[in-house]
Amino acid sequence: MIISIKHKGLRKFAETGKTSGIPQQLSQRLKLILTALSTATTLQDMMDLKALRCHPLKGDRQGEYSLEVNGNWRVVFKLEEPNVFDVDLEDYH
């Protein structure tokens, strides 16, 4: 279950379906990712979705996980099973 979304545009998309705050070409993939995050109850649920390339971050971002949207775009989140929080949309480069 998603508890909080940091990215303003992603939060608006999750709540209303409006794409004005996100790159429009990412909307279908983000819909899939948000659905996966909402229904996952364990980290293993996310790891099992190979197409999302879920992996833990390192260094000062330890405790966060990343999902590939496309190209440089990632959804980053924190997890305290079964809750997902601080969901953010980031351009890595």
N, C-alpha and C positions, 0 to 999 in steps of 0.2 A: 504494500500500500504506500502510495506517495503521500508524505506528510507536508513537505514544503518544496517549492520551486523558486530558486534564486533569480533566474533570468526572467525579467519582466515580460518579454515577448513570448517566451515559452510558456509561462504561467497563463497568459491570455489565450494562447493557442489551446492549452489543455482544458481551460474552463469554457471557452466559447467556440473554438474551432477557427477563429479568425487568424489569418496568417500575416497580418500587418507588422508584427514585431519580430518576425523570423524570415530568413531567406526562403522565399516561396518554393524554390526547387527542393527544399529539404522537408517539406510538409508531410509527404507520404511516409518517408522513413521515420520522421519524428513521431508520427501517429503510432507506428508499429512499436517504437521504443517506449513511448509513454504507456502503451497497453501492456507491454512486457514488464515494465517496472511496477505497474499497478497490480498485476496478477502474481508476480513472483513472491514467494514466501521465504526463499533462501537464496544465498549467493549462488549456490549450485544451479538453481533454476536459470539464472542469467548466464552462467558459464556454459550451460548446455545449449544455448542459442548461439552456435558457432558463427553465424553470419554477423553478429553484433560485435564480435571480438572483444568480449569483456575481459578486462585485466586490471589488476591493482596498480595504482600509481606509487612512485617511489620518492625518496627524499623528503622534502618539506610537505609533500602532498600525500604522505603515507596515511592510510585510513580512507582514502578516496578510491573510487573505481571509475573506469572510463569505458564508454561504448562508442564504437565507430558509427558516425552518421554517414559521411562520405568525404573524400579528399581530406582536407584539414579539419573538418568539423567533428567535434566529439560532444557527447553528453557525459558529464562528470557528476557523480553522486556519492553520497555516504550511505552506509547501510548499518542498521541495527535490526537484525532479523526480527520480525518480518517487515519492518518499516524502512522506507527509502526517504531520505531527506536531503536538502541542499542541492537539488537537481539543477544543473547549470548547463547552458549551451556555450561552448567555447570554440574559437578558431585558433588552433594550435600554432599557426604560423602567420 
